[in-house]
Amino acid sequence: MNILKLISDIEANIYEIYKVIHENPELGMEEYETSRLIRKELSEQDDCDEILSIGKTGLVAVLKGEKEGTKHCLLLRGDMDALPVNEDPDHYPKSKNTGVMHACGHDAHTAILLGTLRTMKQYKKYFSGTIYFFFQPAEEILKGAKSLFLSKEIDFDNIEGVAACHVMPDLYAGDIGLKTGITLASADHFDVTVLGKGGHGAHPYTTIDPVVIASDIIIQLQNLVAREVSAFDSAVISVCSIHSDGDTYNVIPDHVRLKGTLRALTKETRGRLSARIVEVCTKVAQAGRAEADVRFEEGPPPFRNDDLWVERTKRMADRLLGEDHVKMLDIVTMGAEDFAFIKDRYPGVFVRIGCRSEGKEFTPIHSSKFTVDRKALSVGIKTMCGIALDFFEIEKDVYGL
């Protein structure tokens, strides 16, 4: 059974499913229709041996090999949730849900995972063990990956490896990107409320002005990265939201609220900067006679690709895609991925799938114009199937290469 022909045969159907998912985007933990669609497809096509529910909207499709011998276990993941973005009116396909858009390609990831399952079920008699296909909710709000571990039906001790992919417009459709070592940052959120004393804008000396104090906090937080992080390390502290309880020209508010994110590439830098953010906010507020209430929400850890998994993924991708289409990357992104919660427990790999169309304008993820070239779907399926074929050591003669 030539794997390239198998994938070619399902490509049109997978693209149609992708379009339906794109046109009906749902936010994290609200992916009810997407989940129903995938469950319906799995059931009608008899794609798997079992379907497990993960929380309210997550699914795990279980594919069991029929070959005798030592059993192994692999988990592959595709996320399903969308973003609160108004899609460009000229986009095709186009969201039918106003204010919600698949602006990060999770529609493609879901379609790729389904296509990988439909391809790998053709090889059931050639592998011994289990593949878990995790259709994950709520990646964008960094809650979906951890929900997997609430399942009582999965033996997590048996899982020996994990893999996921993400479409990226930095690469052209047809290409994939691989990087060894740290490939994504950690992601933590912080929420700071500066508690001052409001009053008339004409008499600031009678107040404890939280606006000025909050402004000073923002500057001092930037100094943490500029002056306390080595030039050979990387970290980002971004304050992305500033709000007060006032909304007029001549009233100094009682409090100001800041929201931001901390990104780091090592657990050590992450821990040190987390503590320093609390210290800076608290002490700058105290210096201004105010108080600061600082709250942290810890997100996923830095994501590390295992060297052996990258090497084996590249070897299979060279065969399935051609060596010219496999790019070895050396740049770390400060973006994050909640799949790191899973990867932190197992060996595995995270692959970037090119989705930019030749001759088309670059459109970044999370933008209203973000687009996935159709070719990325089949490339993603080939890549994920390659990981599974290699993991179970299925002979080349079996899949026709």
Stockholm file with secondary structure:
# STOCKHOLM 1.0

chainA/1-401         MNILKLISDIEANIYEIYKVIHENPELGMEEYETSRLIRKELSEQDDCDEILSIGKTGLVAVLKGEKEGTKHCLLLRGDMDALPVNEDPDHYPKSKNTGVMHACGHDAHTAILLGTLRTMKQYKKYFSGTIYFFFQPAEEILKGAKSLFLSKEIDFDNIEGVAACHVMPDLYAGDIGLKTGITLASADHFDVTVLGKGGHGAHPYTTIDPVVIASDIIIQLQNLVAREVSAFDSAVISVCSIHSDGDTYNVIPDHVRLKGTLRALTKETRGRLSARIVEVCTKVAQAGRAEADVRFEEGPPPFRNDDLWVERTKRMADRLLGEDHVKMLDIVTMGAEDFAFIKDRYPGVFVRIGCRSEGKEFTPIHSSKFTVDRKALSVGIKTMCGIALDFFEIEKDVYGL
#=GR chainA/1-401 SS CCHHHHHHHHHHHHHHHHHHHHHSCCCTTCCHHHHHHHHHHHHHTTCCSEEEEETTTEEEEEEECCCCSCCEEEEEEEECCCBSCCCCTTCSSCCSSTTCBCCSSHHHHHHHHHHHHHHHGGGGGGCCEEEEEEEECCTTTTCHHHHGGGCSSSCGGGCCEEEEEEEEEEEETTCEEECCEEEECCCEEEEEEEECBCEETTCGGGSBCHHHHHHHHHHHHHHHHHHHSCTTSCEEEEEEEEEESCCSSSEECSEEEEEEEEEESSHHHHHHHHHHHHHHHHHHHHHTTCEEEEEEECCCCCEEECHHHHHHHHHHHHHHHCGGGEEECCCCBSCCCTTHHHHTTSCEEEEEEEEECTTSCCCCTTSTTCCCCTHHHHHHHHHHHHHHHHHTTCCHHHHTC
#=GC SS_cons         CCHHHHHHHHHHHHHHHHHHHHHSCCCTTCCHHHHHHHHHHHHHTTCCSEEEEETTTEEEEEEECCCCSCCEEEEEEEECCCBSCCCCTTCSSCCSSTTCBCCSSHHHHHHHHHHHHHHHGGGGGGCCEEEEEEEECCTTTTCHHHHGGGCSSSCGGGCCEEEEEEEEEEEETTCEEECCEEEECCCEEEEEEEECBCEETTCGGGSBCHHHHHHHHHHHHHHHHHHHSCTTSCEEEEEEEEEESCCSSSEECSEEEEEEEEEESSHHHHHHHHHHHHHHHHHHHHHTTCEEEEEEECCCCCEEECHHHHHHHHHHHHHHHCGGGEEECCCCBSCCCTTHHHHTTSCEEEEEEEEECTTSCCCCTTSTTCCCCTHHHHHHHHHHHHHHHHHTTCCHHHHTC
//
